[in-house]
Amino acid sequence: MSARNPQLGPDGELRHLLSIEGLPRDILVRILDTAHSFLSVTEREIKKVPLLRGKSVFNLFFEPSTRTRTTFEIAAKRLSADVINLNIAASSQTKGETLLDTVANLTAMHADMFVVRHAASGAPHLIARHVGPEISVINAGDGRHAHPTQGLLDVYTIRHYKQDFTNLTVAIVGDLLHSRVARSEIHALTTLGVPEVRVVGPRTLIPQDMEKLGVRVFHDMNEGLRGVDVVMMLRLQNERMNGALLPSSHEYFKTYGLTQKRLALAKPDAIVMHPGPMNRGVEIDSSVADGAQSVILPQVTFGIAVRMAVMSILAGNT
């Protein structure tokens, strides 16, 4: 692994996907282009290609997940891989086994790829440092740190509907403080040349150093949405909140919930996105979530193609 970027091999090829931060633009574009080629596979009667035949993909989810775990499993199976879902609640982890011991035992079972979600930021990086060169690690979300495949599927969705990144204004709205998705989105959008990325939310839910990432910070929802091409709503992560960061869900919706009236401040052809799971009536009104400008369900569909692309590229580089 490169000392400069642990995701890249000696020739600059992608060996692991741990974070979008630090990845060159050409790798992101290659993933998006490869994903586009896989979209047609998902529409066939026989939805399989043999690119990962004989490979074993282990899904290690130490946190709850519906969309991410399921779409990774579907993606691996469509690439003809053998998929093993580790039930963490029933594993030796509950008996005190360390993360690296768990991984060492699974490696002895001839794993080729680990897809890892963990509450601790940096857990996938730790695993990547301790596996052999024949094994790839994909970060499926670690703590507050990163969620690279979600960031990639979001920029894929934007490219699908808007084609060109270089004339867009994108607003990311909500709980930036706890969101690993937002960090991955911001790195992806700025790397791909989006000229203006806005973050919108209450002062208690936006980190103080956010502007260092090259974004504009807004605390007024109406100002933040004015004239934007893309509205990305974030989930309120109540399970990660300590202390009184918000008065109530009802108050939050009144100030930062996406309603039809607020959406009208964006461009008429603006698209609305959400990584899920949605809290209807808290972050977003049902009329918007189910409305004509919403692309929330296509995001899930594109997620399968993006995850197929990442796995096939990694398998070709190991």
C-alpha positions, 0 to 999 in steps of 0.5 A: 500500500502507498504510504501517501494513500493507503487505498492505492497500490504502488502504481496508483491503482485502487486496492481498497476503497476506504475514503473518497478523500485523497482519491484522484479525479480519474479514479472517481470517473472510472468508477462512475463510467464502470457503474454506467456499463453495469446499469444495463446488467440490472435490466436484463432477464439474467442479471449476472456477469462472471467477473467475480466468479470463484471469489469470496466476499465477506460482509462484516456489518457491525452496525445495522443496515438495510440498503447498504448491506442488501445492495452490496450483497446483490452487487456481489451476487450479480458479479457471480461472487460467493457472498458470506454475511457474518451475523455479528450478534451471533459471532465470536465478537460478542465473546470478546474476540478482537476485530483483527482476530475476527479478520485473521480467522476469516482470512484463513477461510480464503476471503478475497474481499471484506465489506466493512461497516463499523461504529468506530472511525478508522476500523476499515483502515485498520483492517486494510493495513493488516490483510495481505495484498490479495485481499481488498477492503471496502468501507461501508461506513465507519463512525462519523468518518466516511461512507465512500460508496454512498458518496459515489452513488450520490454523485453518479445520481447527480451525473445521471440527471445533470450530466455536467458537474462544472456548472452546478450548485449543490446544497447538503442540508441537515445533520452535518456533525454526525454524517459520514455521508456528507463528508464523502459527498463533499470530497466527491463533489469538489474533486469532480469540479462542482463549483459551489457546495453549500452546507445548510443546518443549525449551528449545533449540527455543523462542525466549526471547521467545515469551510476548510473543506471548500464549502459555503456554510448557511444557517438560514434554510431559505438562503441556502436553497436559493437557486440550487440545482441539487438538494441533498437531505441528511438524516437526523442521527439521533443515535449519535447525538449527545446532549441537547443539540436540538429542541425537538424534531417538530422544531427542526422540521419547522426550520430545516425540513424540506417542504414544497414551499422551500423547494420552490426556492431552488431551480425549477428542475432541481433534484431532491436526494436522501441517503435513507433511512428517511424521517418523514415529517422531520427532515423532509415532507412526504409530498417532496419525498414522493414528488416529481423532483425526488430521485431517492429511489433511483439512488438505491438502484444506482447504488447496486451498479456503483457497488458492482463497479467498485468490487469489479475494479478492486478485483481486477487490481488485486 
